[in-house]
């Protein structure tokens, strides 16, 4: 099962996220990849979703302060309680507006109940609006 890529997040990279050379820390990008994966997994059910693994992350080009970074997601495989997601990261350069593919990751998200036990993501929702109040 491979769904069409959809944009999950769009973020402007700020100076606080960079090293002394003006490039964004890999950990910042990983954090956004994790969030994008959650957004994709959430399409499969209103549950608590946990990151089970990030199988591979390939940093192909640097990301710079001021770049607009887009995180595209697609579901590449589903199991009973897990979803395998591909996250593609594109940077639009601040200085030129050119777009570059900068990072790609494959991750697995698992749907869990309130006790952290894996459940089928086709189960009734485990998160309600009352919990967010």
Residue frames as qw, qx, qy, qz and C-alpha x, y, z in Angstrom:
[[0.000, 0.891, 0.455, 0.000, 0.00, 0.00, 0.00],
 [0.429, -0.112, 0.041, 0.895, 1.67, 3.21, -1.13],
 [0.108, 0.867, 0.450, -0.184, -0.34, 6.38, -0.74],
 [0.419, 0.730, 0.092, 0.531, 0.41, 9.59, -2.60],
 [0.451, -0.072, -0.329, 0.826, 2.90, 11.92, -0.93],
 [0.152, -0.877, -0.351, -0.292, 1.26, 14.73, 0.97],
 [0.221, 0.526, -0.371, 0.733, 2.80, 17.68, 2.76],
 [0.599, -0.515, -0.585, 0.184, 2.77, 17.15, 6.50],
 [0.406, -0.758, -0.142, 0.490, 4.82, 20.14, 7.71],
 [0.477, 0.677, 0.063, 0.558, 6.33, 23.34, 6.40],
 [0.569, -0.736, -0.126, 0.345, 8.88, 25.14, 8.60],
 [0.334, 0.867, -0.218, 0.300, 11.24, 28.10, 8.26],
 [0.817, -0.129, -0.311, 0.468, 14.67, 27.27, 9.67],
 [0.213, -0.961, 0.009, -0.178, 15.81, 29.75, 12.31],
 [0.279, 0.697, -0.556, 0.356, 19.29, 30.69, 13.63],
 [0.566, -0.488, 0.526, -0.406, 18.63, 28.91, 16.97],
 [0.956, 0.078, 0.244, -0.143, 18.52, 25.61, 15.04],
 [0.715, 0.640, -0.231, 0.156, 21.94, 25.99, 13.40],
 [0.810, -0.291, -0.033, 0.509, 25.57, 25.31, 14.13],
 [0.259, -0.710, 0.113, 0.645, 28.32, 27.93, 13.83],
 [0.272, -0.082, 0.652, 0.703, 28.48, 27.35, 10.04],
 [0.414, 0.245, -0.041, -0.876, 24.84, 28.33, 9.48],
 [0.486, -0.010, -0.781, -0.392, 23.64, 24.83, 8.68],
 [0.716, -0.379, 0.061, -0.583, 20.76, 23.24, 10.56],
 [0.296, -0.357, 0.856, -0.227, 21.52, 20.49, 13.06],
 [0.373, 0.000, -0.864, -0.338, 20.53, 17.00, 11.90],
 [0.090, -0.273, -0.856, 0.431, 18.69, 16.48, 15.19],
 [0.308, 0.363, 0.180, -0.861, 16.37, 19.39, 14.37],
 [0.490, 0.215, -0.575, -0.619, 15.50, 17.77, 11.04],
 [0.289, -0.063, -0.953, 0.062, 14.99, 14.41, 12.81],
 [0.128, 0.296, 0.630, -0.706, 12.57, 16.03, 15.24],
 [0.475, 0.367, -0.079, -0.796, 10.47, 17.39, 12.38],
 [0.419, 0.150, -0.830, -0.337, 10.64, 14.00, 10.59],
 [0.085, -0.170, -0.910, 0.369, 9.23, 12.43, 13.77],
 [0.305, 0.393, 0.369, -0.785, 6.38, 14.97, 13.83],
 [0.472, 0.333, -0.446, -0.683, 5.65, 14.48, 10.12],
 [0.289, 0.037, -0.953, -0.083, 5.51, 10.72, 10.65],
 [0.111, 0.300, 0.755, -0.573, 2.98, 11.20, 13.42],
 [0.414, 0.410, 0.021, -0.812, 0.81, 13.36, 11.16],
 [0.469, 0.233, -0.710, -0.471, 0.87, 10.64, 8.47],
 [0.178, -0.074, -0.962, 0.194, 0.16, 7.84, 10.97],
 [0.239, 0.270, 0.508, -0.782, -2.75, 9.80, 12.43],
 [0.503, 0.223, -0.381, -0.743, -4.53, 9.44, 9.08],
 [0.479, 0.024, -0.864, -0.153, -4.88, 5.72, 9.90],
 [0.558, -0.542, -0.629, -0.002, -6.64, 6.22, 13.22],
 [0.207, -0.782, 0.156, -0.566, -7.19, 8.61, 16.11],
 [0.892, -0.330, -0.252, 0.177, -4.81, 6.91, 18.49],
 [0.381, -0.811, 0.396, 0.199, -1.70, 7.50, 20.50],
 [0.853, 0.482, -0.126, 0.154, 1.05, 6.84, 17.96],
 [0.554, -0.710, 0.353, 0.253, 4.61, 6.08, 19.00],
 [0.474, 0.707, -0.510, -0.125, 7.74, 6.03, 16.93],
 [0.965, -0.197, 0.169, 0.027, 8.93, 2.41, 16.96],
 [0.697, -0.204, 0.359, 0.587, 11.91, 2.95, 14.69],
 [0.364, 0.846, -0.193, -0.338, 13.54, 5.19, 12.19],
 [0.947, 0.091, 0.250, 0.180, 15.04, 2.61, 9.87],
 [0.627, 0.101, 0.244, 0.733, 17.21, 4.89, 7.81],
 [0.076, 0.943, 0.140, -0.294, 17.85, 8.58, 7.37],
 [0.677, 0.204, 0.260, 0.658, 19.87, 9.88, 4.45],
 [0.057, -0.867, -0.049, 0.492, 21.11, 13.46, 4.68],
 [0.718, 0.444, 0.354, 0.402, 21.80, 14.35, 1.06],
 [0.301, 0.567, 0.028, 0.766, 22.38, 18.11, 1.26],
 [0.217, -0.191, -0.528, 0.798, 22.63, 20.69, 4.05],
 [0.102, -0.823, -0.517, -0.212, 19.74, 22.84, 5.19],
 [0.350, 0.200, -0.177, 0.898, 20.53, 26.49, 5.90],
 [0.021, -0.499, -0.478, 0.723, 19.13, 29.20, 8.15],
 [0.301, 0.432, -0.083, -0.846, 16.22, 30.85, 6.35],
 [0.188, 0.021, -0.868, -0.459, 15.38, 27.85, 4.17],
 [0.723, -0.035, 0.146, -0.674, 11.72, 26.89, 3.96],
 [0.022, 0.220, -0.974, -0.038, 11.65, 23.16, 4.63],
 [0.764, -0.001, -0.105, -0.636, 8.78, 20.92, 3.57],
 [0.259, -0.209, 0.931, -0.149, 8.23, 17.43, 4.93],
 [0.685, 0.135, -0.377, -0.609, 6.30, 15.16, 2.56],
 [0.422, -0.209, 0.839, -0.273, 4.93, 11.84, 3.81],
 [0.714, 0.121, -0.454, -0.518, 3.52, 8.69, 2.33],
 [0.772, -0.254, 0.522, -0.260, 2.43, 5.39, 3.81],
 [0.368, 0.492, -0.729, -0.301, 4.47, 2.62, 2.22],
 [0.478, -0.057, -0.876, -0.025, 3.23, -0.37, 4.25],
 [0.555, -0.443, 0.212, -0.671, 0.64, -1.14, 6.89],
 [0.275, 0.045, -0.942, 0.185, 0.56, -3.94, 9.45],
 [0.387, -0.578, -0.717, -0.042, -1.97, -4.72, 12.16],
 [0.375, -0.841, -0.272, 0.279, -0.82, -2.03, 14.62],
 [0.424, -0.510, 0.250, 0.705, 1.98, -0.36, 12.68],
 [0.529, 0.832, 0.165, -0.028, 2.44, 1.91, 9.72],
 [0.647, -0.173, 0.271, 0.692, 5.67, 2.25, 7.73],
 [0.205, 0.944, 0.197, -0.166, 6.11, 5.80, 6.48],
 [0.635, 0.191, 0.147, 0.734, 8.50, 7.48, 4.11],
 [0.091, -0.920, -0.163, 0.345, 9.33, 11.12, 4.82],
 [0.613, 0.381, 0.201, 0.663, 10.94, 13.17, 2.06],
 [0.270, -0.785, -0.171, 0.531, 12.42, 16.53, 3.01],
 [0.492, 0.597, 0.281, 0.568, 12.74, 19.42, 0.58],
 [0.321, -0.601, -0.158, 0.715, 14.48, 22.75, 1.25],
 [0.360, 0.832, 0.274, 0.320, 13.56, 25.91, -0.60],
 [0.580, -0.040, -0.147, 0.800, 16.66, 28.09, -0.43],
 [0.118, -0.809, -0.326, 0.474, 16.15, 31.50, 1.17],
 [0.175, -0.571, 0.299, 0.744, 18.53, 33.24, -1.23],
 [0.063, 0.205, -0.695, -0.687, 17.35, 31.73, -4.55],
 [0.721, 0.130, 0.226, -0.643, 13.97, 29.99, -3.97],
 [0.533, 0.301, -0.757, -0.230, 15.49, 26.89, -5.61],
 [0.850, -0.304, 0.206, -0.378, 14.13, 23.63, -4.23],
 [0.335, 0.466, -0.817, 0.055, 16.41, 20.75, -3.28],
 [0.899, -0.293, -0.291, -0.145, 15.72, 17.28, -1.96],
 [0.011, 0.728, -0.554, 0.403, 17.81, 17.27, 1.21],
 [0.233, -0.255, 0.864, -0.366, 16.79, 14.30, 3.35],
 [0.730, -0.086, -0.474, -0.486, 14.78, 11.10, 3.17],
 [0.219, -0.282, 0.818, -0.451, 13.75, 8.80, 6.02],
 [0.638, -0.190, -0.651, -0.364, 11.78, 5.60, 6.54],
 [0.164, -0.258, 0.664, -0.683, 10.10, 5.10, 9.90],
 [0.417, -0.330, -0.829, -0.176, 7.59, 2.86, 11.67],
 [0.326, -0.288, 0.302, -0.848, 4.82, 4.21, 13.88],
 [0.285, -0.218, -0.932, 0.057, 2.76, 1.99, 16.21],
 [0.461, -0.516, -0.153, -0.705, -0.75, 2.69, 17.53],
 [0.323, -0.009, -0.821, 0.470, -1.04, 2.09, 21.28],
 [0.425, -0.717, -0.521, -0.186, -3.65, 2.20, 24.02],
 [0.244, -0.896, 0.115, -0.353, -3.42, 4.44, 27.11],
 [0.787, -0.539, 0.286, 0.086, -1.09, 1.90, 28.75],
 [0.023, 0.732, -0.595, -0.331, 1.32, 1.89, 25.82],
 [0.582, -0.005, 0.808, 0.091, 0.33, -1.54, 24.47],
 [0.086, 0.160, -0.636, -0.750, 0.14, -1.99, 20.71],
 [0.518, 0.419, 0.617, -0.418, -3.40, -2.15, 19.33],
 [0.445, 0.406, 0.638, 0.480, -4.78, -2.57, 15.80],
 [0.052, -0.190, 0.027, 0.980, -4.98, 0.88, 14.25],
 [0.301, -0.306, -0.629, -0.647, -8.41, -0.07, 12.92],
 [0.281, -0.425, -0.757, 0.409, -9.64, -0.10, 16.57],
 [0.100, -0.908, -0.375, -0.158, -12.06, 2.56, 17.78],
 [0.215, 0.756, -0.236, 0.571, -10.31, 5.86, 18.60],
 [0.695, -0.344, -0.470, 0.423, -8.20, 5.82, 21.76],
 [0.236, -0.112, -0.164, 0.951, -7.87, 9.59, 21.95],
 [0.003, 0.767, 0.633, 0.104, -10.87, 11.77, 22.67],
 [0.120, 0.712, 0.050, 0.690, -11.42, 15.51, 22.75],
 [0.624, -0.760, -0.106, -0.149, -11.88, 15.30, 26.53],
 [0.843, -0.236, -0.026, 0.482, -8.21, 14.31, 26.95],
 [0.465, 0.374, 0.074, 0.799, -7.03, 17.53, 25.33],
 [0.256, -0.833, -0.193, -0.452, -8.98, 19.73, 27.73]]
